[in-house]
């Protein structure tokens, strides 16, 4: 046994266990508004925070200490005050920050809650329907993806597509397939009032939530409808799929149906988790998160549907190309853009 490698692994485990143990505390801080309070009114002692929030000081003192030990908040020993740095605010308190990651803890909690169900299908090879996941997962997923969509769809991803922004500004017909709670659809509809947007998702609960969001925004150029990716209707200039193709039971069949719904000069934009084609090239911090989420959510969801291709969240561009080009019948395909977390694929009939 190599002692250096053993110590390195034990060190990693201590870090991982710290993250696992801190998960409920981060969620408590988010739910009680403690991160935002510290970002707006800090530095504060535990007694000052207790006075402002009406919460028990002893619990707050222990929570603050745990957050400081995790480097999630800052502590100044000279006056026993806690605060958030600009970087900590960006991650834990600013919902409009591109690196606002607090919702990831909600996703992790939903996965823990769902352990027994996923463990069961390990033994049978069956799937687990999206609708059978914990309800908190749907909101957590929407909250997790929102900052990335807010900072990239209009600024980077749509402009990377050939001629699409001009069409949207003039007036185009757009389908957002697998729209979930519809946040991506609403963002695009607000940015391009001359175009019409329809969000489709097979989960009726998500469509109900999307309709609630659109009512709040009072938009006239967007609607939502429950439909499978292989069955929605209409003719479109642009079809978008945000982080959902790999979850589908039949991604090739969905791609073929989308091609039949596109105008001859139309465009398909597929946003997928960033991944290389080989497992060894995905052994990194981002790949670790995606493989874990894929085991708990993406693969079970796909296996519960027809065909059950189960691409997984680390499918890689090669397998996605096969589904879209060979399976869907598209003749043009390219990677138009990428971020540390996503790749943007453009396909044309």
FIGU-417125 format. One record per residue: residue number from 0; x, y, z of N, C-alpha, C in turn. Coordinates in steps of 0.1 Angstrom, whole numbers. Example, Ala and Ser with C-alpha at 12.3 -4.5 7.8 and 13.67 -1.06 7.14 Angstrom:
residues 2
<0, <132, -57, 78>, <123, -45, 78>, <132, -33, 78>>,
<1, <128, -22, 71>, <137, -11, 71>, <129, 0, 79>>,
end
This chain:
residues 349
<0, <8, -12, 0>, <0, 0, 0>, <9, 13, 0>>,
<1, <5, 22, -8>, <13, 35, -9>, <7, 44, 1>>,
<2, <15, 48, 11>, <9, 57, 21>, <5, 71, 16>>,
<3, <13, 76, 7>, <10, 89, 1>, <-4, 89, -6>>,
<4, <-6, 78, -14>, <-19, 77, -21>, <-31, 74, -11>>,
<5, <-28, 67, 0>, <-38, 64, 10>, <-42, 77, 17>>,
<6, <-32, 85, 21>, <-34, 98, 27>, <-42, 108, 18>>,
<7, <-38, 107, 6>, <-45, 116, -4>, <-60, 112, -5>>,
<8, <-63, 99, -6>, <-77, 94, -6>, <-84, 97, 6>>,
<9, <-78, 96, 18>, <-85, 99, 31>, <-88, 114, 31>>,
<10, <-78, 122, 26>, <-81, 136, 26>, <-92, 140, 17>>,
<11, <-93, 134, 6>, <-105, 136, -3>, <-118, 132, 4>>,
<12, <-117, 120, 11>, <-129, 115, 17>, <-134, 125, 28>>,
<13, <-125, 131, 36>, <-128, 140, 46>, <-135, 153, 40>>,
<14, <-130, 157, 28>, <-136, 168, 21>, <-150, 165, 16>>,
<15, <-151, 153, 10>, <-164, 148, 5>, <-174, 147, 17>>,
<16, <-170, 141, 28>, <-179, 139, 39>, <-183, 153, 45>>,
<17, <-174, 162, 45>, <-178, 176, 50>, <-189, 181, 41>>,
<18, <-187, 180, 28>, <-198, 184, 19>, <-211, 177, 21>>,
<19, <-210, 164, 23>, <-223, 157, 25>, <-230, 161, 38>>,
<20, <-222, 163, 49>, <-228, 167, 62>, <-233, 181, 62>>,
<21, <-227, 190, 54>, <-231, 204, 54>, <-243, 206, 45>>,
<22, <-247, 196, 37>, <-258, 199, 28>, <-271, 203, 35>>,
<23, <-276, 197, 45>, <-288, 202, 51>, <-286, 215, 58>>,
<24, <-274, 219, 62>, <-272, 232, 68>, <-273, 243, 58>>,
<25, <-267, 240, 46>, <-268, 250, 35>, <-283, 253, 32>>,
<26, <-291, 242, 31>, <-305, 243, 28>, <-312, 251, 38>>,
<27, <-309, 248, 51>, <-315, 256, 62>, <-312, 271, 61>>,
<28, <-299, 274, 58>, <-295, 288, 56>, <-302, 295, 45>>,
<29, <-304, 287, 34>, <-311, 293, 23>, <-326, 295, 26>>,
<30, <-332, 285, 32>, <-347, 286, 35>, <-350, 297, 45>>,
<31, <-341, 299, 55>, <-343, 309, 65>, <-338, 323, 61>>,
<32, <-332, 324, 49>, <-327, 336, 44>, <-314, 341, 51>>,
<33, <-306, 332, 57>, <-295, 337, 64>, <-283, 342, 55>>,
<34, <-282, 335, 44>, <-271, 340, 35>, <-274, 354, 30>>,
<35, <-287, 356, 26>, <-290, 370, 21>, <-289, 380, 32>>,
<36, <-293, 376, 44>, <-292, 386, 56>, <-277, 390, 58>>,
<37, <-268, 380, 58>, <-254, 383, 60>, <-248, 391, 48>>,
<38, <-253, 388, 36>, <-248, 395, 24>, <-252, 410, 25>>,
<39, <-264, 413, 30>, <-270, 426, 30>, <-266, 434, 43>>,
<40, <-265, 427, 55>, <-263, 434, 67>, <-251, 431, 75>>,
<41, <-243, 421, 69>, <-231, 417, 76>, <-220, 427, 76>>,
<42, <-209, 426, 84>, <-207, 415, 93>, <-216, 416, 105>>,
<43, <-219, 404, 111>, <-228, 403, 122>, <-222, 392, 132>>,
<44, <-224, 394, 145>, <-222, 383, 154>, <-234, 374, 154>>,
<45, <-232, 363, 161>, <-244, 354, 162>, <-255, 360, 169>>,
<46, <-252, 368, 180>, <-262, 375, 187>, <-269, 385, 179>>,
<47, <-262, 393, 171>, <-268, 403, 162>, <-277, 396, 152>>,
<48, <-272, 385, 146>, <-280, 378, 136>, <-293, 373, 143>>,
<49, <-292, 368, 155>, <-304, 363, 162>, <-314, 374, 164>>,
<50, <-309, 386, 168>, <-318, 397, 170>, <-325, 401, 158>>,
<51, <-318, 401, 146>, <-324, 405, 134>, <-334, 395, 128>>,
<52, <-331, 383, 131>, <-340, 372, 125>, <-350, 367, 135>>,
<53, <-348, 369, 148>, <-357, 363, 157>, <-355, 348, 159>>,
<54, <-343, 343, 155>, <-340, 329, 156>, <-331, 326, 168>>,
<55, <-330, 314, 172>, <-323, 310, 184>, <-308, 312, 182>>,
<56, <-302, 320, 191>, <-287, 323, 190>, <-279, 311, 190>>,
<57, <-282, 301, 199>, <-273, 290, 200>, <-272, 282, 187>>,
<58, <-284, 280, 181>, <-284, 273, 168>, <-276, 281, 157>>,
<59, <-279, 294, 157>, <-272, 302, 147>, <-257, 302, 149>>,
<60, <-252, 302, 162>, <-238, 302, 164>, <-231, 289, 158>>,
<61, <-238, 278, 160>, <-233, 265, 155>, <-233, 265, 140>>,
<62, <-244, 270, 134>, <-246, 270, 120>, <-235, 279, 114>>,
<63, <-233, 291, 119>, <-223, 300, 114>, <-209, 294, 115>>,
<64, <-206, 287, 126>, <-193, 281, 127>, <-191, 270, 117>>,
<65, <-202, 262, 114>, <-201, 252, 104>, <-199, 258, 90>>,
<66, <-205, 269, 87>, <-204, 275, 74>, <-190, 281, 73>>,
<67, <-185, 287, 84>, <-171, 293, 83>, <-161, 282, 81>>,
<68, <-163, 270, 88>, <-153, 259, 86>, <-154, 254, 72>>,
<69, <-165, 256, 65>, <-166, 251, 51>, <-161, 261, 41>>,
<70, <-158, 273, 46>, <-154, 284, 37>, <-166, 289, 29>>,
<71, <-178, 287, 34>, <-190, 292, 28>, <-193, 306, 32>>,
<72, <-189, 310, 45>, <-190, 323, 49>, <-176, 327, 56>>,
<73, <-174, 339, 59>, <-161, 344, 65>, <-163, 347, 79>>,
<74, <-152, 345, 87>, <-152, 348, 101>, <-140, 356, 105>>,
<75, <-143, 367, 114>, <-133, 376, 118>, <-132, 374, 134>>,
<76, <-121, 368, 138>, <-120, 364, 152>, <-119, 376, 161>>,
<77, <-114, 387, 156>, <-112, 399, 165>, <-125, 405, 171>>,
<78, <-135, 404, 163>, <-148, 409, 168>, <-159, 399, 168>>,
<79, <-155, 386, 164>, <-165, 375, 164>, <-176, 377, 155>>,
<80, <-173, 383, 143>, <-184, 386, 134>, <-182, 378, 121>>,
<81, <-194, 375, 115>, <-195, 366, 103>, <-200, 375, 91>>,
<82, <-195, 372, 80>, <-199, 380, 68>, <-197, 371, 55>>,
<83, <-201, 376, 44>, <-199, 370, 31>, <-190, 379, 22>>,
<84, <-180, 372, 16>, <-172, 379, 7>, <-180, 381, -6>>,
<85, <-175, 389, -16>, <-181, 390, -29>, <-183, 377, -36>>,
<86, <-172, 368, -34>, <-173, 355, -41>, <-183, 346, -34>>,
<87, <-184, 347, -21>, <-194, 339, -14>, <-208, 344, -17>>,
<88, <-210, 357, -18>, <-223, 362, -22>, <-227, 357, -36>>,
<89, <-218, 356, -45>, <-221, 352, -59>, <-226, 338, -59>>,
<90, <-221, 329, -50>, <-224, 315, -50>, <-236, 312, -42>>,
<91, <-238, 319, -30>, <-248, 316, -21>, <-260, 326, -19>>,
<92, <-258, 338, -23>, <-269, 348, -20>, <-274, 355, -32>>,
<93, <-267, 356, -43>, <-272, 364, -54>, <-278, 355, -65>>,
<94, <-291, 355, -65>, <-299, 346, -74>, <-296, 349, -89>>,
<95, <-291, 361, -92>, <-289, 365, -106>, <-274, 363, -110>>,
<96, <-266, 357, -101>, <-252, 354, -104>, <-251, 342, -113>>,
<97, <-242, 342, -123>, <-240, 330, -131>, <-235, 318, -124>>,
<98, <-229, 320, -112>, <-224, 309, -104>, <-232, 307, -91>>,
<99, <-245, 311, -91>, <-254, 309, -80>, <-257, 294, -80>>,
<100, <-251, 286, -70>, <-251, 272, -70>, <-259, 266, -59>>,
<101, <-266, 274, -51>, <-272, 268, -39>, <-283, 258, -42>>,
<102, <-289, 259, -54>, <-300, 249, -57>, <-294, 235, -59>>,
<103, <-281, 234, -62>, <-275, 221, -63>, <-276, 213, -50>>,
<104, <-277, 219, -39>, <-278, 212, -26>, <-293, 207, -25>>,
<105, <-302, 214, -31>, <-316, 209, -32>, <-317, 196, -41>>,
<106, <-310, 197, -52>, <-310, 185, -61>, <-303, 173, -54>>,
<107, <-293, 176, -46>, <-286, 165, -39>, <-295, 159, -29>>,
<108, <-303, 167, -22>, <-312, 163, -11>, <-323, 154, -17>>,
<109, <-328, 158, -29>, <-338, 150, -36>, <-333, 136, -40>>,
<110, <-320, 136, -44>, <-314, 123, -48>, <-313, 114, -36>>,
<111, <-309, 119, -24>, <-308, 111, -12>, <-322, 106, -8>>,
<112, <-332, 115, -10>, <-346, 111, -7>, <-351, 99, -16>>,
<113, <-345, 99, -28>, <-349, 89, -38>, <-341, 77, -38>>,
<114, <-332, 75, -29>, <-322, 64, -29>, <-329, 50, -30>>,
<115, <-339, 48, -21>, <-345, 35, -21>, <-351, 31, -34>>,
<116, <-358, 40, -41>, <-364, 37, -54>, <-353, 34, -65>>,
<117, <-343, 42, -65>, <-332, 39, -75>, <-325, 26, -72>>,
<118, <-322, 24, -59>, <-316, 12, -55>, <-324, -1, -59>>,
<119, <-337, 1, -59>, <-346, -10, -63>, <-344, -13, -78>>,
<120, <-343, -3, -86>, <-342, -6, -101>, <-329, -10, -105>>,
<121, <-318, -9, -96>, <-306, -15, -98>, <-307, -30, -100>>,
<122, <-316, -35, -92>, <-318, -50, -92>, <-327, -55, -103>>,
<123, <-335, -47, -108>, <-345, -51, -119>, <-341, -46, -133>>,
<124, <-333, -36, -134>, <-330, -30, -147>, <-341, -21, -152>>,
<125, <-351, -19, -145>, <-363, -11, -149>, <-359, 4, -148>>,
<126, <-369, 12, -152>, <-367, 26, -151>, <-375, 32, -139>>,
<127, <-373, 45, -138>, <-381, 52, -128>, <-386, 65, -134>>,
<128, <-399, 66, -135>, <-405, 77, -142>, <-402, 90, -136>>,
<129, <-400, 100, -144>, <-397, 114, -139>, <-408, 118, -129>>,
<130, <-420, 115, -132>, <-431, 119, -123>, <-430, 112, -109>>,
<131, <-422, 101, -108>, <-421, 94, -96>, <-409, 99, -87>>,
<132, <-402, 108, -93>, <-391, 114, -85>, <-397, 123, -74>>,
<133, <-390, 127, -64>, <-395, 136, -53>, <-400, 149, -60>>,
<134, <-411, 154, -55>, <-416, 167, -61>, <-406, 178, -60>>,
<135, <-398, 178, -49>, <-388, 189, -47>, <-378, 189, -57>>,
<136, <-376, 178, -64>, <-365, 177, -75>, <-369, 186, -86>>,
<137, <-382, 187, -90>, <-386, 195, -102>, <-383, 210, -100>>,
<138, <-386, 215, -88>, <-383, 229, -85>, <-368, 231, -84>>,
<139, <-361, 221, -78>, <-346, 223, -76>, <-339, 223, -89>>,
<140, <-343, 215, -99>, <-337, 214, -112>, <-340, 228, -119>>,
<141, <-352, 233, -119>, <-355, 246, -125>, <-346, 257, -119>>,
<142, <-345, 257, -106>, <-338, 267, -99>, <-323, 266, -102>>,
<143, <-318, 254, -103>, <-304, 251, -106>, <-300, 256, -120>>,
<144, <-308, 253, -130>, <-305, 257, -144>, <-308, 271, -147>>,
<145, <-316, 278, -139>, <-320, 292, -143>, <-308, 302, -145>>,
<146, <-298, 302, -135>, <-287, 312, -137>, <-280, 310, -150>>,
<147, <-277, 297, -154>, <-270, 294, -166>, <-278, 299, -178>>,
<148, <-291, 296, -178>, <-299, 300, -190>, <-300, 315, -190>>,
<149, <-301, 322, -179>, <-303, 336, -178>, <-290, 343, -184>>,
<150, <-279, 337, -182>, <-266, 344, -186>, <-261, 339, -199>>,
<151, <-267, 329, -205>, <-261, 323, -217>, <-270, 322, -229>>,
<152, <-283, 320, -227>, <-292, 318, -239>, <-292, 329, -249>>,
<153, <-295, 341, -244>, <-295, 353, -252>, <-281, 359, -256>>,
<154, <-272, 358, -246>, <-259, 364, -248>, <-250, 356, -256>>,
<155, <-250, 342, -255>, <-240, 334, -262>, <-246, 323, -271>>,
<156, <-256, 316, -266>, <-260, 304, -273>, <-268, 307, -286>>,
<157, <-279, 315, -285>, <-286, 319, -297>, <-278, 326, -307>>,
<158, <-269, 336, -303>, <-261, 343, -313>, <-251, 333, -320>>,
<159, <-248, 322, -314>, <-238, 313, -320>, <-245, 305, -331>>,
<160, <-258, 305, -332>, <-265, 298, -343>, <-266, 307, -356>>,
<161, <-265, 301, -367>, <-264, 309, -380>, <-278, 315, -383>>,
<162, <-278, 328, -382>, <-290, 336, -386>, <-302, 335, -377>>,
<163, <-301, 328, -366>, <-313, 326, -358>, <-318, 339, -351>>,
<164, <-309, 347, -346>, <-313, 359, -338>, <-321, 368, -347>>,
<165, <-316, 370, -360>, <-323, 379, -369>, <-338, 374, -371>>,
<166, <-340, 361, -373>, <-353, 355, -374>, <-362, 358, -362>>,
<167, <-356, 356, -350>, <-363, 359, -338>, <-367, 373, -336>>,
<168, <-358, 382, -340>, <-362, 396, -339>, <-373, 400, -349>>,
<169, <-373, 394, -361>, <-383, 397, -370>, <-396, 391, -367>>,
<170, <-396, 379, -362>, <-408, 372, -358>, <-407, 357, -363>>,
<171, <-405, 348, -354>, <-404, 334, -357>, <-413, 325, -348>>,
<172, <-414, 313, -352>, <-422, 303, -344>, <-412, 294, -338>>,
<173, <-413, 292, -324>, <-403, 285, -317>, <-409, 275, -308>>,
<174, <-404, 263, -307>, <-408, 252, -298>, <-396, 250, -288>>,
<175, <-400, 249, -276>, <-390, 246, -265>, <-394, 232, -260>>,
<176, <-388, 222, -265>, <-392, 208, -262>, <-385, 203, -249>>,
<177, <-392, 197, -240>, <-387, 193, -227>, <-385, 206, -218>>,
<178, <-394, 215, -218>, <-393, 228, -212>, <-393, 228, -197>>,
<179, <-398, 217, -191>, <-399, 217, -176>, <-408, 228, -171>>,
<180, <-403, 236, -162>, <-411, 247, -156>, <-412, 259, -166>>,
<181, <-405, 258, -177>, <-407, 269, -187>, <-399, 281, -186>>,
<182, <-389, 281, -177>, <-381, 293, -175>, <-373, 297, -187>>,
<183, <-367, 287, -195>, <-360, 290, -207>, <-370, 296, -217>>,
<184, <-382, 291, -218>, <-392, 295, -228>, <-395, 310, -225>>,
<185, <-398, 313, -212>, <-402, 326, -208>, <-391, 336, -211>>,
<186, <-378, 332, -208>, <-367, 342, -210>, <-366, 345, -225>>,
<187, <-368, 336, -234>, <-367, 338, -248>, <-379, 347, -253>>,
<188, <-391, 344, -247>, <-403, 351, -251>, <-402, 366, -247>>,
<189, <-396, 368, -236>, <-394, 382, -231>, <-384, 390, -240>>,
<190, <-374, 382, -244>, <-363, 389, -252>, <-367, 391, -266>>,
<191, <-377, 383, -272>, <-381, 384, -286>, <-396, 385, -287>>,
<192, <-402, 397, -284>, <-416, 398, -284>, <-423, 396, -297>>,
<193, <-416, 397, -308>, <-422, 395, -321>, <-423, 380, -325>>,
<194, <-417, 372, -317>, <-418, 357, -320>, <-428, 351, -311>>,
<195, <-432, 339, -315>, <-442, 331, -307>, <-435, 318, -302>>,
<196, <-437, 315, -289>, <-430, 304, -283>, <-440, 294, -277>>,
<197, <-437, 281, -279>, <-445, 271, -273>, <-436, 261, -266>>,
<198, <-439, 259, -253>, <-431, 250, -245>, <-439, 237, -244>>,
<199, <-432, 226, -246>, <-437, 212, -245>, <-430, 204, -235>>,
<200, <-437, 197, -227>, <-431, 187, -217>, <-440, 176, -214>>,
<201, <-435, 164, -212>, <-444, 152, -210>, <-449, 152, -196>>,
<202, <-443, 160, -187>, <-447, 160, -173>, <-458, 171, -170>>,
<203, <-470, 166, -168>, <-481, 176, -166>, <-479, 185, -154>>,
<204, <-473, 180, -144>, <-471, 189, -132>, <-461, 201, -135>>,
<205, <-451, 198, -144>, <-442, 209, -148>, <-449, 219, -157>>,
<206, <-458, 214, -166>, <-465, 223, -175>, <-475, 232, -166>>,
<207, <-481, 226, -156>, <-489, 234, -147>, <-481, 246, -141>>,
<208, <-469, 242, -136>, <-460, 252, -130>, <-456, 263, -141>>,
<209, <-453, 258, -153>, <-449, 267, -164>, <-460, 277, -167>>,
<210, <-473, 272, -167>, <-484, 281, -170>, <-486, 291, -158>>,
<211, <-483, 287, -146>, <-483, 297, -135>, <-473, 308, -137>>,
<212, <-461, 304, -141>, <-450, 314, -144>, <-454, 324, -155>>,
<213, <-460, 318, -166>, <-464, 327, -177>, <-475, 337, -173>>,
<214, <-484, 332, -164>, <-494, 341, -159>, <-488, 353, -151>>,
<215, <-478, 349, -143>, <-471, 360, -135>, <-465, 370, -144>>,
<216, <-459, 366, -155>, <-452, 375, -164>, <-461, 382, -174>>,
<217, <-473, 377, -175>, <-483, 383, -184>, <-479, 384, -198>>,
<218, <-473, 374, -203>, <-468, 373, -217>, <-479, 368, -226>>,
<219, <-479, 374, -238>, <-489, 371, -248>, <-484, 362, -259>>,
<220, <-471, 360, -260>, <-464, 353, -271>, <-459, 340, -267>>,
<221, <-464, 334, -256>, <-459, 321, -251>, <-470, 313, -246>>,
<222, <-470, 300, -248>, <-480, 290, -243>, <-473, 277, -239>>,
<223, <-479, 269, -231>, <-473, 256, -227>, <-483, 245, -229>>,
<224, <-478, 234, -233>, <-487, 222, -236>, <-480, 209, -232>>,
<225, <-487, 200, -225>, <-482, 187, -222>, <-482, 179, -235>>,
<226, <-470, 174, -238>, <-469, 165, -250>, <-456, 158, -250>>,
<227, <-455, 147, -256>, <-443, 139, -258>, <-434, 146, -269>>,
<228, <-421, 144, -268>, <-412, 150, -278>, <-414, 144, -291>>,
<229, <-420, 132, -292>, <-423, 125, -305>, <-437, 128, -310>>,
<230, <-445, 136, -303>, <-459, 138, -306>, <-464, 152, -307>>,
<231, <-456, 162, -303>, <-461, 176, -304>, <-463, 180, -318>>,
<232, <-472, 190, -320>, <-475, 194, -334>, <-470, 208, -337>>,
<233, <-472, 212, -349>, <-468, 226, -353>, <-456, 226, -363>>,
<234, <-454, 238, -369>, <-442, 240, -378>, <-434, 251, -373>>,
<235, <-421, 249, -372>, <-413, 259, -364>, <-400, 263, -372>>,
<236, <-396, 276, -369>, <-383, 281, -374>, <-372, 276, -365>>,
<237, <-375, 274, -352>, <-364, 270, -343>, <-371, 261, -332>>,
<238, <-364, 250, -330>, <-367, 241, -319>, <-355, 240, -310>>,
<239, <-358, 242, -297>, <-348, 242, -286>, <-350, 230, -277>>,
<240, <-339, 224, -273>, <-339, 213, -263>, <-328, 216, -253>>,
<241, <-332, 220, -241>, <-323, 224, -230>, <-321, 213, -220>>,
<242, <-310, 206, -220>, <-306, 196, -210>, <-316, 185, -209>>,
<243, <-322, 180, -220>, <-332, 170, -219>, <-331, 159, -229>>,
<244, <-324, 160, -239>, <-324, 150, -250>, <-319, 137, -244>>,
<245, <-308, 137, -235>, <-303, 125, -230>, <-312, 118, -220>>,
<246, <-322, 126, -215>, <-332, 120, -206>, <-343, 112, -213>>,
<247, <-344, 114, -226>, <-355, 108, -233>, <-353, 93, -236>>,
<248, <-364, 86, -237>, <-363, 72, -239>, <-359, 69, -253>>,
<249, <-363, 77, -263>, <-360, 75, -277>, <-355, 88, -283>>,
<250, <-343, 92, -280>, <-337, 105, -285>, <-337, 105, -300>>,
<251, <-334, 94, -307>, <-334, 94, -321>, <-348, 96, -327>>,
<252, <-358, 90, -321>, <-372, 92, -325>, <-376, 106, -323>>,
<253, <-372, 112, -312>, <-376, 126, -309>, <-369, 135, -319>>,
<254, <-357, 132, -322>, <-350, 140, -332>, <-356, 139, -346>>,
<255, <-361, 127, -350>, <-368, 126, -363>, <-381, 133, -363>>,
<256, <-388, 133, -352>, <-401, 140, -352>, <-398, 155, -352>>,
<257, <-388, 160, -345>, <-385, 174, -346>, <-381, 179, -360>>,
<258, <-374, 170, -367>, <-370, 174, -380>, <-383, 175, -389>>,
<259, <-392, 167, -387>, <-405, 168, -395>, <-413, 180, -392>>,
<260, <-410, 186, -380>, <-418, 198, -376>, <-410, 211, -379>>,
<261, <-398, 210, -384>, <-390, 222, -387>, <-393, 226, -401>>,
<262, <-393, 239, -403>, <-393, 244, -417>, <-380, 241, -424>>,
<263, <-380, 241, -437>, <-369, 237, -445>, <-356, 244, -441>>,
<264, <-357, 257, -437>, <-346, 265, -433>, <-345, 266, -418>>,
<265, <-352, 257, -411>, <-352, 258, -396>, <-340, 253, -390>>,
<266, <-339, 255, -376>, <-327, 251, -369>, <-332, 244, -356>>,
<267, <-324, 233, -353>, <-325, 227, -340>, <-313, 230, -331>>,
<268, <-316, 235, -319>, <-306, 238, -309>, <-307, 228, -298>>,
<269, <-296, 221, -295>, <-296, 211, -285>, <-285, 215, -275>>,
<270, <-290, 218, -262>, <-280, 221, -252>, <-279, 209, -243>>,
<271, <-267, 204, -241>, <-265, 192, -233>, <-253, 194, -223>>,
<272, <-253, 186, -213>, <-241, 187, -204>, <-228, 185, -211>>,
<273, <-218, 192, -208>, <-205, 191, -214>, <-199, 177, -211>>,
<274, <-194, 171, -221>, <-188, 157, -219>, <-180, 153, -231>>,
<275, <-169, 146, -228>, <-161, 140, -239>, <-167, 126, -242>>,
<276, <-162, 120, -253>, <-168, 108, -257>, <-163, 96, -249>>,
<277, <-152, 96, -242>, <-146, 85, -235>, <-147, 88, -220>>,
<278, <-150, 77, -213>, <-152, 78, -198>, <-139, 84, -192>>,
<279, <-127, 80, -196>, <-115, 85, -189>, <-114, 100, -191>>,
<280, <-119, 106, -201>, <-118, 120, -203>, <-129, 128, -195>>,
<281, <-138, 121, -189>, <-148, 127, -181>, <-146, 125, -166>>,
<282, <-134, 120, -163>, <-131, 118, -149>, <-125, 131, -143>>,
<283, <-133, 140, -139>, <-130, 153, -135>, <-142, 158, -126>>,
<284, <-140, 170, -119>, <-151, 174, -110>, <-165, 176, -117>>,
<285, <-165, 181, -129>, <-178, 183, -136>, <-184, 170, -139>>,
<286, <-175, 161, -145>, <-180, 148, -149>, <-185, 140, -137>>,
<287, <-179, 142, -126>, <-183, 135, -113>, <-197, 139, -110>>,
<288, <-200, 151, -110>, <-214, 156, -107>, <-224, 151, -116>>,
<289, <-220, 151, -129>, <-230, 147, -140>, <-232, 132, -139>>,
<290, <-222, 124, -137>, <-224, 109, -136>, <-232, 106, -124>>,
<291, <-231, 113, -113>, <-239, 110, -101>, <-253, 113, -104>>,
<292, <-256, 125, -109>, <-270, 129, -112>, <-276, 120, -123>>,
<293, <-268, 116, -132>, <-273, 107, -143>, <-277, 93, -137>>,
<294, <-269, 88, -127>, <-272, 75, -121>, <-286, 76, -114>>,
<295, <-288, 87, -107>, <-300, 89, -99>, <-312, 93, -106>>,
<296, <-310, 101, -117>, <-322, 107, -124>, <-322, 104, -139>>,
<297, <-312, 107, -146>, <-313, 107, -161>, <-314, 93, -166>>,
<298, <-306, 83, -162>, <-307, 70, -167>, <-320, 63, -163>>,
<299, <-325, 64, -150>, <-338, 58, -146>, <-349, 64, -154>>,
<300, <-349, 78, -157>, <-359, 84, -164>, <-360, 79, -178>>,
<301, <-349, 77, -185>, <-349, 72, -199>, <-354, 58, -199>>,
<302, <-349, 50, -190>, <-353, 35, -190>, <-368, 33, -187>>,
<303, <-374, 43, -181>, <-388, 42, -178>, <-397, 45, -191>>,
<304, <-391, 50, -202>, <-398, 54, -213>, <-396, 43, -225>>,
<305, <-404, 46, -236>, <-403, 37, -247>, <-388, 36, -252>>,
<306, <-384, 25, -257>, <-370, 22, -262>, <-360, 22, -250>>,
<307, <-360, 33, -242>, <-351, 33, -231>, <-336, 33, -235>>,
<308, <-332, 43, -244>, <-319, 43, -248>, <-309, 46, -237>>,
<309, <-313, 55, -228>, <-304, 58, -216>, <-291, 63, -220>>,
<310, <-290, 74, -227>, <-278, 80, -231>, <-270, 84, -219>>,
<311, <-276, 89, -209>, <-270, 94, -197>, <-265, 109, -199>>,
<312, <-262, 115, -188>, <-258, 129, -188>, <-244, 132, -193>>,
<313, <-236, 121, -195>, <-223, 122, -201>, <-222, 115, -214>>,
<314, <-232, 116, -222>, <-232, 109, -235>, <-221, 112, -244>>,
<315, <-217, 125, -245>, <-206, 129, -254>, <-212, 133, -267>>,
<316, <-204, 141, -275>, <-209, 146, -288>, <-211, 135, -298>>,
<317, <-203, 125, -298>, <-204, 114, -308>, <-217, 107, -307>>,
<318, <-222, 103, -295>, <-234, 96, -294>, <-246, 105, -296>>,
<319, <-245, 118, -293>, <-255, 128, -295>, <-257, 130, -310>>,
<320, <-245, 131, -317>, <-246, 132, -332>, <-253, 120, -338>>,
<321, <-250, 108, -333>, <-257, 96, -338>, <-272, 97, -337>>,
<322, <-276, 102, -325>, <-291, 103, -323>, <-297, 113, -332>>,
<323, <-290, 124, -334>, <-296, 136, -341>, <-294, 134, -357>>,
<324, <-283, 130, -361>, <-280, 129, -375>, <-284, 115, -381>>,
<325, <-279, 105, -376>, <-282, 91, -381>, <-297, 87, -377>>,
<326, <-301, 90, -364>, <-314, 86, -360>, <-325, 96, -364>>,
<327, <-321, 109, -364>, <-331, 120, -367>, <-332, 124, -381>>,
<328, <-321, 121, -389>, <-322, 124, -403>, <-317, 138, -406>>,
<329, <-310, 145, -397>, <-305, 159, -400>, <-292, 157, -408>>,
<330, <-291, 167, -417>, <-279, 167, -426>, <-267, 175, -422>>,
<331, <-270, 185, -414>, <-260, 194, -409>, <-259, 194, -393>>,
<332, <-247, 193, -388>, <-246, 192, -374>, <-232, 198, -370>>,
<333, <-232, 206, -359>, <-219, 212, -354>, <-221, 216, -340>>,
<334, <-209, 217, -333>, <-209, 223, -320>, <-208, 238, -321>>,
<335, <-218, 245, -317>, <-218, 260, -320>, <-212, 268, -308>>,
<336, <-213, 262, -296>, <-207, 270, -284>, <-206, 260, -273>>,
<337, <-199, 264, -262>, <-198, 256, -250>, <-194, 265, -239>>,
<338, <-197, 260, -227>, <-193, 266, -214>, <-187, 254, -206>>,
<339, <-182, 258, -194>, <-176, 247, -186>, <-187, 236, -182>>,
<340, <-200, 239, -183>, <-210, 230, -179>, <-219, 225, -191>>,
<341, <-219, 231, -202>, <-228, 228, -213>, <-221, 228, -227>>,
<342, <-226, 220, -236>, <-222, 222, -250>, <-235, 225, -258>>,
<343, <-234, 234, -268>, <-245, 238, -276>, <-244, 232, -290>>,
<344, <-253, 224, -294>, <-252, 217, -307>, <-263, 223, -317>>,
<345, <-259, 226, -329>, <-268, 231, -339>, <-270, 221, -350>>,
<346, <-282, 218, -354>, <-285, 209, -364>, <-295, 215, -374>>,
<347, <-294, 212, -387>, <-303, 217, -397>, <-307, 205, -406>>,
<348, <-320, 207, -411>, <-325, 196, -420>, <-316, 193, -432>>,
end
